[in-house]
Amino acid sequence: MKVLVTGGAGFVGSHAAEYHACKGEEIKVVVFDNLSRAELLGYEALNAMYNWNYLKGYKNIELIKGDIRDAEMMKKAAEDADVIIHTAAQTAVTTSLQDPRTDFEINALGTFNVLEAARLSENDPAIVYCSTNKVYGDNVNRIAVVEMEKRYKFADEKYRMGIPEDFPTDLCEHTPYGASKFAGDIYVQDYAYVYGLKTGVFRMSCIYGIRQFGVEDQG
Ligand SMILES: NC(=O)c1ccc[n+]([C@@H]2O[C@H](COP(=O)([O-])OP(=O)(O)OC[C@H]3O[C@@H](n4cnc5c(N)ncnc54)[C@H](O)[C@@H]3O)[C@@H](O)[C@H]2O)c1
């Protein structure tokens, strides 16, 4: 089985790559990343390359330096994949406000390229997309919360398990990041409806952990 992880040098992607690589050497993991987080956040090269170098320790992980905006390269990387875990993104709201075009090209067009690569593959790969709470825009900020001793909780018991998938995503303020990730989210859903691709969308919220190189912008 071959698992392709876009953004595999990043926080979520490097964990996804390692998780699958640890399942056994018969599983081949391909990490596809343009190593741009370094550039965006101004990190020292060694820090930025940390996850990339860390994954070199696994014999069954192949590293490809590539850009999801490059449709041809994406298609080639995905042609024999059985699973694509798409984590690559421009991840900062602030950067999306300063440079909305690049944000759109990476998050919307880049995700479209991943989907097209999957659609055109004869392997019919499953796709997991890392979406975000930002797709709910300002709607989530209108939910009443109660202050507890160490945390907040939703006042309404119906949100006990978190925000449901049918929570409204429209008629609210987004940001360019929220909008470009939302475009990806909708496209991933649509490629399941229209082309029958096996897709899953996870709308994650402020996750954190080891091998995350965060700054105030994101992470
Ligand atoms: N960390 C969070 O709290 C959080 C919350 C919600 C959603 N997400 C989403 O989860 C995913 C992973 O986030 P993360 O925290 O691991 O971020 P991260 O920045 O650590 O990882 C993203 C990786 O994508 C790579 N990348 C960026 N543009 C690329 C391009 N054009 N081509 C190829 N690779 C590219 C970067 O170099 C980086 O290694 C993203 O899609 C993000 O929007 C993250």
Ligand as a Chemical Component Dictionary entry (heavy atoms), coordinates in Angstrom:
data_LIG
# 
_chem_comp.id                   LIG 
_chem_comp.type                 NON-POLYMER 
_chem_comp.pdbx_formal_charge   0 
_chem_comp.three_letter_code    LIG 
# 
loop_
_chem_comp_atom.comp_id 
_chem_comp_atom.atom_id 
_chem_comp_atom.alt_atom_id 
_chem_comp_atom.type_symbol 
_chem_comp_atom.charge 
_chem_comp_atom.model_Cartn_x 
_chem_comp_atom.model_Cartn_y 
_chem_comp_atom.model_Cartn_z 
_chem_comp_atom.pdbx_ordinal 
LIG N1  N1  N 0  -2.357 23.168 13.367 1  
LIG C1  C1  C 0  -3.608 23.551 13.525 2  
LIG O1  O1  O 0  -3.988 23.998 14.592 3  
LIG C2  C2  C 0  -4.615 23.402 12.399 4  
LIG C3  C3  C 0  -5.956 23.687 12.663 5  
LIG C4  C4  C 0  -6.898 23.533 11.654 6  
LIG C5  C5  C 0  -6.506 23.109 10.412 7  
LIG N2  N2  N 1  -5.206 22.865 10.144 8  
LIG C6  C6  C 0  -4.847 22.407 8.800  9  
LIG O2  O2  O 0  -4.066 21.242 8.936  10 
LIG C7  C7  C 0  -3.094 21.165 7.893  11 
LIG C8  C8  C 0  -1.713 20.966 8.477  12 
LIG O3  O3  O 0  -1.394 22.040 9.352  13 
LIG P1  P1  P 0  -0.041 22.047 10.201 14 
LIG O4  O4  O 0  -0.335 22.694 11.490 15 
LIG O5  O5  O -1 0.564  20.707 10.162 16 
LIG O6  O6  O 0  0.821  23.079 9.314  17 
LIG P2  P2  P 0  2.367  23.024 8.902  18 
LIG O7  O7  O 0  2.706  24.370 8.357  19 
LIG O8  O8  O 0  3.193  22.475 10.006 20 
LIG O9  O9  O 0  2.369  21.975 7.699  21 
LIG C9  C9  C 0  1.996  22.335 6.383  22 
LIG C10 C10 C 0  3.087  21.855 5.445  23 
LIG O10 O10 O 0  2.673  22.144 4.098  24 
LIG C11 C11 C 0  3.806  22.558 3.366  25 
LIG N3  N3  N 0  3.358  23.346 2.219  26 
LIG C12 C12 C 0  2.845  24.613 2.228  27 
LIG N4  N4  N 0  2.566  25.004 0.980  28 
LIG C13 C13 C 0  2.892  23.972 0.166  29 
LIG C14 C14 C 0  2.833  23.787 -1.248 30 
LIG N5  N5  N 0  2.404  24.772 -2.049 31 
LIG N6  N6  N 0  3.230  22.607 -1.762 32 
LIG C15 C15 C 0  3.706  21.613 -0.954 33 
LIG N7  N7  N 0  3.794  21.747 0.401  34 
LIG C16 C16 C 0  3.392  22.914 0.946  35 
LIG C17 C17 C 0  4.647  23.375 4.356  36 
LIG O11 O11 O 0  6.016  23.454 3.954  37 
LIG C18 C18 C 0  4.441  22.575 5.646  38 
LIG O12 O12 O 0  5.477  21.622 5.828  39 
LIG C19 C19 C 0  -3.277 22.429 7.062  40 
LIG O13 O13 O 0  -4.070 22.113 5.953  41 
LIG C20 C20 C 0  -4.005 23.373 7.993  42 
LIG O14 O14 O 0  -4.796 24.294 7.267  43 
LIG C21 C21 C 0  -4.240 22.996 11.119 44 
# 
loop_
_chem_comp_bond.comp_id 
_chem_comp_bond.atom_id_1 
_chem_comp_bond.atom_id_2 
_chem_comp_bond.value_order 
_chem_comp_bond.pdbx_ordinal 
LIG N1  C1  SING 1  
LIG C1  O1  DOUB 2  
LIG C1  C2  SING 3  
LIG C2  C3  SING 4  
LIG C2  C21 DOUB 5  
LIG C3  C4  DOUB 6  
LIG C4  C5  SING 7  
LIG C5  N2  DOUB 8  
LIG N2  C6  SING 9  
LIG N2  C21 SING 10 
LIG C6  O2  SING 11 
LIG C6  C20 SING 12 
LIG O2  C7  SING 13 
LIG C7  C8  SING 14 
LIG C7  C19 SING 15 
LIG C8  O3  SING 16 
LIG O3  P1  SING 17 
LIG P1  O4  DOUB 18 
LIG P1  O5  SING 19 
LIG P1  O6  SING 20 
LIG O6  P2  SING 21 
LIG P2  O7  DOUB 22 
LIG P2  O8  SING 23 
LIG P2  O9  SING 24 
LIG O9  C9  SING 25 
LIG C9  C10 SING 26 
LIG C10 O10 SING 27 
LIG C10 C18 SING 28 
LIG O10 C11 SING 29 
LIG C11 N3  SING 30 
LIG C11 C17 SING 31 
LIG N3  C12 SING 32 
LIG N3  C16 SING 33 
LIG C12 N4  DOUB 34 
LIG N4  C13 SING 35 
LIG C13 C14 SING 36 
LIG C13 C16 DOUB 37 
LIG C14 N5  SING 38 
LIG C14 N6  DOUB 39 
LIG N6  C15 SING 40 
LIG C15 N7  DOUB 41 
LIG N7  C16 SING 42 
LIG C17 O11 SING 43 
LIG C17 C18 SING 44 
LIG C18 O12 SING 45 
LIG C19 O13 SING 46 
LIG C19 C20 SING 47 
LIG C20 O14 SING 48 
# 
